[in-house]
Amino acid sequence: MNCTFRFLKITLFPVVSLILLLFSGSAEARYAAIVIDVGSGQVLHETNADTRNHPASLTKMMTLYMLFEALQDGRVKADQQLEVSRRAAGMPNSKLGLKRGETISVDDAVMALVTKSANDVAVVIAETLAPSESEFAQLMTKKAAALGMNRTSFRNASGLYNRRQLSTARDMAILAHALIRDFPKRYKSFSARSFSHNGRNYRNHNRLLKTYQGADGLKTGYIRAAGYNLAASAQRDGRRIVAVLFGGRSAKKRDRQVARLLDRGFRKLTDPIYLPTGGMVKQDIRPPAAKPLQLASAAAQERNQVAAEVRKVDSQRIWGVQVGAYYSYAPAKKAAEAAAGRLPKLLADASVAITNVKGQNGKIYRARLLGMSEGRARTACQQLKELSTDCLVVKDRTGLKLAQNVGS
């Protein structure tokens, strides 16, 4: 009997352990962290920052980015009522418990995601902005790539487990930075400590808003496969830093770890050997700032057009680069200006050109930098790709539409 027991113990224990490992989910979680200085984009600290993990509800930061962009472009309005589908109503917790056919305003939807991290509301937003949640996830992934989040893929709008929904601490820091930069007014929503809907009050899951001096956002996340995640932003003495952590072992431990990361970041900002352009920090992951257009008088604009026409007929300068195609003018313009800002010397005299063509779903705006020789255009495109900016070399035969003269 003892021999039989020892045999079963030796042979079955590894099998049982493997089964427990596979079904526990938390065994997949990997610790990763990054801290950035938002002002300079410099990385102040990183550990496994490029390791791909499940983002959990940090996903909702991108869902909100997409919604904020739709609000900015006028595709939805803040007081618009969004209808709840059967699929949205059937989402698991965390959720508001919306019923099929019920409606929720866009403003309330924002607050529900920020505070309650409501999965049902995430699907409502996805189905408002795209034919289905899966198609919305494809748009999310494309937007991530456009922002420089090159190791991120989305499969849903909520962050519920999907083995192919993956991101990194660095990518989520880029997303946090983009939310702060691109939607400063809407970003203030992330500092809300509570939210009321239909007579119920929901507290923000981000406890650092109460416990950490200067904290003003962003988002928590948890699924077993991910562990406890958090992207946090804080301001002190006019400086803002963002810390992202994946794979915390509990909510309390995660919060303590992120608080320590923020403390470390602020200490480095006051260290005399800290250099915004190098020194002890490693790299700049700031989404490139927009290069301002020089909007001048009508006469000056006319001179610019003449100069553009001259470049067009110059056989050595009819090439350019395309850095994206969008369904509205504003993001196309922003992408072109951002690309120019990434290579200020090489693209110093390139012209920002937003051209449009008719697509199946309306106009498509192409973000281009034109007025270069073929060699310079190819060099610029290669360097932009090395900086994680998608790029295509194009030949301009039809003339330039200068960005400052094209309506949105």
C-alpha positions as CSV (number, residue, x, y, z in Angstrom):
1,M,0.0,0.0,0.0
2,N,2.8,2.4,0.9
3,C,4.6,1.6,-2.4
4,T,1.4,2.3,-4.3
5,F,0.8,5.6,-2.5
6,R,4.4,6.7,-3.2
7,F,4.0,5.8,-6.9
8,L,0.8,7.8,-7.2
9,K,2.3,10.7,-5.4
10,I,5.4,10.7,-7.7
11,T,3.5,10.3,-10.9
12,L,0.3,12.3,-10.3
13,F,1.8,15.3,-8.5
14,P,3.4,16.8,-11.6
15,V,0.2,16.3,-13.6
16,V,-2.0,17.9,-10.9
17,S,0.5,20.8,-10.6
18,L,0.4,21.3,-14.4
19,I,-3.4,21.4,-14.4
20,L,-3.5,23.9,-11.6
21,L,-0.9,26.0,-13.4
22,L,-2.9,26.0,-16.6
23,F,-6.2,26.9,-15.0
24,S,-4.9,29.4,-12.4
25,G,-4.3,32.1,-15.1
26,S,-2.2,34.2,-12.7
27,A,0.8,32.0,-13.6
28,E,0.9,33.8,-16.9
29,A,1.3,37.2,-15.4
30,R,4.7,38.8,-15.8
31,Y,6.0,41.8,-13.8
32,A,6.8,44.8,-15.9
33,A,7.1,48.5,-15.2
34,I,8.1,51.8,-16.7
35,V,8.2,55.4,-15.5
36,I,8.4,58.3,-17.9
37,D,8.7,62.1,-17.6
38,V,5.8,63.4,-19.6
39,G,7.4,66.7,-20.3
40,S,10.5,65.3,-22.0
41,G,9.3,61.8,-22.8
42,Q,12.3,60.4,-21.2
43,V,12.3,56.9,-19.6
44,L,13.2,57.3,-15.9
45,H,13.0,53.6,-15.0
46,E,12.0,50.4,-16.8
47,T,11.8,46.7,-16.0
48,N,10.6,44.2,-18.7
49,A,9.0,47.2,-20.4
50,D,8.8,45.5,-23.7
51,T,7.5,42.1,-22.5
52,R,4.1,41.4,-23.9
53,N,1.4,40.9,-21.3
54,H,-2.4,41.0,-21.1
55,P,-3.4,44.6,-20.5
56,A,-6.7,43.7,-18.8
57,S,-8.8,46.9,-18.3
58,L,-5.9,49.2,-19.2
59,T,-7.5,48.4,-22.6
60,K,-10.3,50.8,-21.8
61,M,-7.7,53.7,-22.1
62,M,-7.7,53.0,-25.8
63,T,-11.5,52.6,-25.9
64,L,-11.7,56.0,-24.3
65,Y,-9.1,57.4,-26.7
66,M,-11.2,56.3,-29.6
67,L,-14.3,57.8,-28.1
68,F,-12.6,61.1,-27.3
69,E,-11.4,61.3,-30.9
70,A,-15.0,60.6,-32.1
71,L,-16.2,63.5,-29.9
72,Q,-13.5,65.8,-31.2
73,D,-14.4,64.9,-34.8
74,G,-18.1,65.4,-34.2
75,R,-19.0,61.8,-35.0
76,V,-20.7,61.6,-31.6
77,K,-22.0,64.2,-29.1
78,A,-21.5,64.4,-25.4
79,D,-25.2,64.2,-24.6
80,Q,-25.9,61.6,-27.2
81,Q,-27.8,58.5,-25.9
82,L,-26.2,55.2,-26.7
83,E,-28.4,52.1,-26.9
84,V,-27.4,48.9,-25.1
85,S,-27.4,45.7,-27.2
86,R,-28.1,42.2,-25.9
87,R,-24.4,41.4,-26.2
88,A,-23.4,44.5,-24.2
89,A,-26.0,43.7,-21.5
90,G,-24.6,40.1,-21.2
91,M,-21.0,41.2,-20.3
92,P,-19.6,39.8,-17.1
93,N,-18.5,42.0,-14.2
94,S,-17.3,44.6,-13.6
95,K,-20.3,46.4,-15.1
96,L,-23.2,48.8,-14.5
97,G,-25.8,46.1,-15.1
98,L,-27.4,47.9,-18.1
99,K,-30.4,46.1,-19.7
100,R,-30.9,45.5,-23.4
101,G,-32.6,48.5,-25.0
102,E,-31.6,50.8,-22.2
103,T,-29.6,53.9,-23.1
104,I,-26.6,55.7,-21.6
105,S,-25.2,59.1,-22.5
106,V,-21.7,59.5,-23.9
107,D,-20.6,61.5,-20.9
108,D,-21.9,58.9,-18.5
109,A,-20.3,56.2,-20.6
110,V,-16.9,57.9,-20.2
111,M,-17.3,58.1,-16.4
112,A,-18.5,54.5,-16.2
113,L,-15.3,53.3,-17.9
114,V,-13.0,55.6,-15.8
115,T,-14.5,54.8,-12.4
116,K,-16.4,51.5,-12.5
117,S,-14.4,50.0,-15.4
118,A,-17.7,48.8,-16.8
119,N,-17.4,46.0,-19.4
120,D,-21.0,46.4,-20.6
121,V,-20.4,50.1,-21.3
122,A,-17.1,49.3,-23.2
123,V,-19.1,47.2,-25.6
124,V,-21.8,49.9,-26.0
125,I,-19.0,52.3,-27.0
126,A,-17.5,49.8,-29.4
127,E,-20.8,49.0,-31.1
128,T,-21.5,52.8,-31.4
129,L,-18.2,53.5,-33.2
130,A,-18.0,50.4,-35.3
131,P,-20.3,47.7,-36.8
132,S,-19.2,45.2,-34.1
133,E,-16.8,45.0,-31.2
134,S,-14.4,42.8,-33.1
135,E,-14.2,45.4,-35.9
136,F,-13.8,48.1,-33.3
137,A,-10.8,46.1,-31.8
138,Q,-9.2,46.2,-35.3
139,L,-9.5,50.0,-35.3
140,M,-8.1,50.1,-31.8
141,T,-5.0,48.1,-33.0
142,K,-4.5,50.3,-36.0
143,K,-4.7,53.4,-33.8
144,A,-2.2,51.8,-31.4
145,A,0.2,51.4,-34.3
146,A,-0.3,55.0,-35.4
147,L,0.6,56.1,-31.9
148,G,3.8,54.0,-31.9
149,M,2.4,51.2,-29.8
150,N,4.1,48.6,-31.9
151,R,3.7,45.5,-29.6
152,T,0.0,45.9,-28.9
153,S,-2.9,44.0,-30.4
154,F,-6.5,44.4,-29.2
155,R,-9.3,41.8,-29.6
156,N,-12.0,43.5,-27.5
157,A,-12.9,46.9,-26.0
158,S,-13.0,45.8,-22.4
159,G,-9.8,44.0,-21.6
160,L,-11.5,40.7,-20.8
161,Y,-9.2,37.7,-21.4
162,N,-8.3,36.9,-24.9
163,R,-5.0,35.1,-25.5
164,R,-4.2,37.4,-28.4
165,Q,-4.9,40.7,-26.6
166,L,-1.5,41.8,-25.6
167,S,0.5,44.9,-24.9
168,T,3.5,46.2,-23.0
169,A,4.3,48.6,-20.2
170,R,6.0,50.9,-22.7
171,D,3.1,50.9,-25.1
172,M,0.6,51.7,-22.3
173,A,2.9,54.6,-21.2
174,I,2.7,55.9,-24.8
175,L,-1.1,55.6,-24.7
176,A,-1.3,57.4,-21.4
177,H,1.0,60.2,-22.7
178,A,-1.2,60.4,-25.9
179,L,-4.4,60.8,-23.8
180,I,-2.9,63.6,-21.7
181,R,-1.5,65.4,-24.8
182,D,-4.3,64.9,-27.3
183,F,-7.3,65.4,-25.0
184,P,-6.3,67.7,-22.1
185,K,-9.9,68.6,-21.2
186,R,-11.3,65.1,-21.5
187,Y,-8.3,63.7,-19.6
188,K,-9.6,65.5,-16.4
189,S,-12.3,62.7,-16.3
190,F,-9.6,60.3,-15.1
191,S,-9.3,62.2,-11.8
192,A,-13.0,61.6,-10.8
193,R,-13.1,59.7,-7.5
194,S,-16.7,58.6,-8.0
195,F,-19.6,58.5,-10.4
196,S,-23.4,58.4,-10.0
197,H,-25.8,56.6,-12.4
198,N,-29.4,55.7,-11.9
199,G,-29.3,56.5,-8.2
200,R,-26.1,54.4,-7.5
201,N,-22.7,55.7,-6.7
202,Y,-19.6,54.0,-8.0
203,R,-16.1,54.7,-6.5
204,N,-13.1,54.9,-8.7
205,H,-11.0,51.7,-8.6
206,N,-7.8,53.8,-8.7
207,R,-7.1,54.3,-5.0
208,L,-4.0,56.3,-5.7
209,L,-6.3,59.3,-6.3
210,K,-6.8,59.4,-2.6
211,T,-3.6,58.1,-1.2
212,Y,-0.8,59.6,-3.4
213,Q,-0.1,63.3,-3.5
214,G,-0.5,64.7,-7.0
215,A,-2.2,61.6,-8.5
216,D,-4.8,62.5,-11.2
217,G,-5.4,59.4,-13.3
218,L,-5.4,57.0,-15.2
219,K,-6.6,53.4,-15.0
220,T,-6.5,50.1,-13.1
221,G,-6.9,46.6,-14.6
222,Y,-7.2,43.0,-13.4
223,I,-7.7,39.6,-14.9
224,R,-6.1,36.4,-13.6
225,A,-3.9,36.0,-16.6
226,A,-2.6,39.5,-16.2
227,G,-2.4,40.1,-12.4
228,Y,-3.0,43.5,-11.1
229,N,-2.2,46.3,-13.6
230,L,-2.1,50.1,-13.2
231,A,-1.3,53.1,-15.3
232,A,-0.9,56.1,-13.0
233,S,-0.1,59.8,-13.6
234,A,0.9,62.4,-11.0
235,Q,2.0,66.0,-11.0
236,R,4.2,67.8,-8.5
237,D,5.8,71.3,-8.9
238,G,4.7,71.6,-12.5
239,R,6.2,68.3,-13.6
240,R,4.2,65.2,-14.6
241,I,5.2,61.6,-14.7
242,V,3.5,58.4,-15.7
243,A,4.1,55.0,-14.2
244,V,2.8,51.7,-15.6
245,L,2.9,48.4,-13.8
246,F,1.9,44.9,-15.1
247,G,1.6,41.8,-13.0
248,G,1.0,43.0,-9.4
249,R,0.2,40.3,-6.9
250,S,-2.7,42.1,-5.3
251,A,-4.4,45.5,-5.5
252,K,-2.7,46.8,-2.4
253,K,0.8,45.5,-3.4
254,R,0.3,47.0,-6.9
255,D,-0.6,50.4,-5.5
256,R,2.4,50.4,-3.1
257,Q,4.7,49.4,-6.0
258,V,3.4,52.1,-8.3
259,A,3.7,54.7,-5.5
260,R,7.3,53.7,-5.1
261,L,7.8,54.0,-8.8
262,L,6.3,57.5,-8.8
263,D,8.5,58.5,-5.9
264,R,11.5,57.3,-7.7
265,G,10.5,59.2,-10.8
266,F,10.1,62.5,-8.9
267,R,13.4,62.0,-7.2
268,K,15.2,61.6,-10.5
269,L,13.6,64.8,-11.8
270,T,15.1,66.7,-9.0
271,D,18.5,65.0,-9.2
272,P,21.2,67.4,-10.5
273,I,22.6,64.7,-12.9
274,Y,19.2,64.2,-14.6
275,L,19.4,65.5,-18.2
276,P,16.2,65.8,-20.2
277,T,18.2,65.0,-23.4
278,G,20.2,62.1,-22.2
279,G,22.3,61.4,-19.1
280,M,21.0,58.8,-16.8
281,V,17.8,58.1,-18.7
282,K,17.5,55.8,-21.6
283,Q,15.3,57.1,-24.4
284,D,12.4,59.3,-25.5
285,I,9.1,57.6,-25.9
286,R,7.1,60.7,-26.1
287,P,4.5,60.7,-28.9
288,P,6.1,63.3,-31.2
289,A,4.8,66.8,-30.6
290,A,3.0,68.5,-33.4
291,K,5.1,70.7,-35.6
292,P,3.2,74.0,-35.7
293,L,2.3,75.4,-39.1
294,Q,3.2,78.9,-39.8
295,L,-0.2,80.4,-40.6
296,A,0.5,83.7,-42.2
297,S,-1.3,86.3,-44.2
298,A,-3.1,85.5,-47.4
299,A,-0.2,86.9,-49.4
300,A,2.3,84.7,-47.5
301,Q,0.1,81.7,-48.2
302,E,-0.1,82.5,-51.8
303,R,3.7,82.8,-51.9
304,N,3.9,79.3,-50.3
305,Q,1.6,77.9,-52.9
306,V,3.8,79.3,-55.7
307,A,6.8,77.8,-54.0
308,A,5.0,74.5,-53.8
309,E,4.2,74.6,-57.6
310,V,7.8,75.3,-58.3
311,R,8.8,72.2,-56.3
312,K,6.2,70.2,-58.2
313,V,7.6,70.8,-61.6
314,D,11.2,70.3,-60.4
315,S,11.9,66.8,-61.4
316,Q,14.3,66.3,-58.5
317,R,11.7,67.3,-55.9
318,I,8.4,65.6,-56.8
319,W,8.8,62.9,-54.1
320,G,7.5,62.6,-50.6
321,V,6.4,60.3,-47.8
322,Q,3.0,59.3,-46.6
323,V,2.6,58.5,-42.9
324,G,-1.0,57.5,-42.6
325,A,-4.5,57.7,-44.0
326,Y,-7.5,58.8,-41.9
327,Y,-11.2,59.3,-42.1
328,S,-10.9,62.9,-40.9
329,Y,-8.7,65.8,-41.6
330,A,-7.4,66.7,-38.0
331,P,-5.6,63.4,-37.2
332,A,-4.1,63.3,-40.7
333,K,-2.7,66.8,-40.2
334,K,-1.4,65.8,-36.8
335,A,0.3,62.7,-38.1
336,A,2.1,64.6,-40.9
337,E,3.3,67.3,-38.5
338,A,4.4,64.8,-36.0
339,A,6.4,62.9,-38.6
340,A,8.1,66.2,-39.6
341,G,8.9,66.8,-36.0
342,R,10.7,63.5,-35.7
343,L,13.2,64.3,-38.4
344,P,13.5,68.1,-38.1
345,K,16.8,68.4,-40.1
346,L,16.0,65.9,-42.9
347,L,12.4,67.2,-43.3
348,A,13.0,70.9,-42.6
349,D,11.8,72.1,-46.0
350,A,9.3,69.4,-46.7
351,S,5.7,70.6,-47.2
352,V,2.8,69.2,-45.1
353,A,0.2,68.0,-47.5
354,I,-3.2,66.6,-46.6
355,T,-4.8,65.1,-49.8
356,N,-8.1,63.4,-49.9
357,V,-9.6,60.7,-52.0
358,K,-13.0,59.1,-52.0
359,G,-13.3,55.8,-50.1
360,Q,-16.1,53.4,-49.5
361,N,-17.1,55.1,-46.3
362,G,-16.4,58.7,-47.3
363,K,-13.3,60.7,-47.8
364,I,-9.9,59.4,-46.8
365,Y,-7.3,62.0,-45.8
366,R,-3.7,61.1,-46.6
367,A,-1.0,62.5,-44.4
368,R,2.0,63.4,-46.6
369,L,5.3,65.3,-46.5
370,L,6.1,66.4,-50.1
371,G,8.7,68.4,-52.0
372,M,11.7,66.0,-51.8
373,S,14.1,64.2,-54.1
374,E,13.5,60.5,-54.4
375,G,16.7,59.7,-52.5
376,R,15.8,62.0,-49.6
377,A,12.3,60.7,-49.5
378,R,13.5,57.1,-49.2
379,T,16.1,58.0,-46.5
380,A,13.4,59.8,-44.6
381,C,11.0,56.9,-44.8
382,Q,13.6,54.5,-43.6
383,Q,14.5,56.6,-40.7
384,L,10.8,57.1,-39.8
385,K,10.3,53.3,-39.8
386,E,13.3,53.0,-37.4
387,L,11.5,55.5,-35.2
388,S,8.4,53.2,-35.3
389,T,6.4,55.4,-37.7
390,D,4.8,53.7,-40.6
391,C,5.8,55.2,-43.9
392,L,5.4,54.9,-47.7
393,V,7.4,56.7,-50.4
394,V,5.1,58.5,-52.8
395,K,5.5,60.5,-56.1
396,D,3.6,63.8,-56.3
397,R,2.4,64.3,-59.9
398,T,-0.8,66.2,-59.2
399,G,0.4,69.1,-57.1
400,L,0.4,69.9,-53.4
401,K,-2.5,70.7,-51.2
402,L,-0.8,72.6,-48.4
403,A,-2.2,71.7,-45.0
404,Q,-2.9,75.3,-44.1
405,N,-5.2,75.7,-47.1
406,V,-7.2,72.4,-46.8
407,G,-10.5,72.5,-44.8
408,S,-11.3,70.0,-42.2
